[in-house]
């Protein structure tokens, strides 16, 4: 392929612990990109190979179609050496220094409160209905514990 080129993409922001690498893998498959993705010191690093048009669409989709819990920051793109990779893979994380990782604090519980619903109207059980945690208390969802 004469018009094949390679780019190194680095994405900062909240991109770890939110399914960003599997998202990049699916996106690469969709656009026909070869290369790899890995976590590296709090950022996601991508080596992508393909035609310039493929790489342009891929780079744009990384920010436009990012997973809901992610908040991708600036995207750094630079040309790099072509490795003639034949597929796309998720590589093991790499760490050299102290990582700058941004995990969503309460984003995993966003479905427990409706948008715009005041915090005081949550379905919080009365204190008398909460079972004390003891070594003998089975750990299971509250709706399965007999009254």
N, C-alpha and C positions, 0 to 999 in steps of 0.2 A: 504494500500500500504506500504509494508515493507521498500522499498528503497526511500521513500519520505524524502526530506530534504528541508530546508528553507535557503534563503540567503537574506541579506540586501545589496542592491547595491546603491551606491551614484555616480552620474555623475556630474562632474563640467564642466565648459566651457559655451559656448553659447547654452543653452538648454531650455531657457524660452522665450516665445513669438514666437516660431518657429514651433509649432505643435509637440513638442517632446512627451508630455503625450499621445495624441491620437496614435502616432506612437508606443509607448511602449504597449499600449492597444492592437493594431492590432498584434504586434509581439508576445505578450503573448498568444493571441488566436491561432495564427499560431503554436506555439510550445507547446500548451497545458499547459501553466503555470497558476497557481492560485495565487492570491495575490492582490496587489494594487500599484498604483503609485501616487505621489503627488509632488508639488513644495514645497521646504523648504529652505528659506534663500538663494536664488540664485542658488540652485542645484536641481536636480531631485532625489528623493528618491524612491526606489522600494523595496517592500517586495515580493519576488518570492518563490513559493513552487512548487516542482515537483521532477522528478528523477534527479540524478546528470548529466546524459547525456542531458536531456532537458534543465537544467539550464546552462550547458556549452555552448550549441548552442545558447540559448537565450542571454547570456552575450556577446558572440562574435558578434552576429548580432546587438546588441545595438550600437556598434561602427562602424561596417562595413557597415551597411545599414541605417545609420542615415539620417534624412530629409535633403534636400539640403541646407536650410538656417542655419542649426545647425552646430556647431563646438564643438562636445563633447570633453571634456578634459579627464583627468584621470578617470578611473573607479575603485572605491573602492568596493571590495567584501568581505563580512564577513559572517560567519555562524550566524544564529539567531534561536530563538525559533519557532517551527512549530505552526501555528495558525489554521491549518486544514480549510482553506478558500476553499469554493467550486466554486468560480468564480474569475474573475479579474475585478477590478474597478478603476476608476479615482477618487481619493479623493480630497477634498478641499485643497487649499494651506495652509501651516503652516508657521508661522513666529515667531521667538524668538528674534533675534538680527537684526542688519543691514544686509540687503541682498546684495550679490555680483552678480548682474544681468548683463548679457552681451547681449544686443539687437543689431541686425544688423542695422547699421546706414542707408545705402543706398541700402541694398540688395533687398528690395522690388521693386526697380526701375531698376533691372538689365536687363529687357527686352526692355528698351527704347534705349539702345546703343548696337550695335553689338560688339562681342568680337574682340578686336584689332582695333576698329574704333576710330580714334582720337576724342577727345571731341569737337573740332571745327567743325566737320562735322555732328553734331546732327541736327535734324530737328527742329530748334528753329525759331519761327515765327519772322518776322520783327517787330520792335517796333510799326510801324504804324498799324499793324494788331491785336495788343493786345488791347482788350477792357479794359477800366478802370473799377475797381471794385467800384460800388456805391451801395447804399442801394436798388436802383430800378433795378439793374442788376440781371437777373436771374442766379442762380448758376446751370450750366449744362455743359456737355462736350462741348468743343470748336467747334467740328464739327457739333453740333446741333444748334448753335447760327446763326441766319440769318446774311448775310453780310451787 
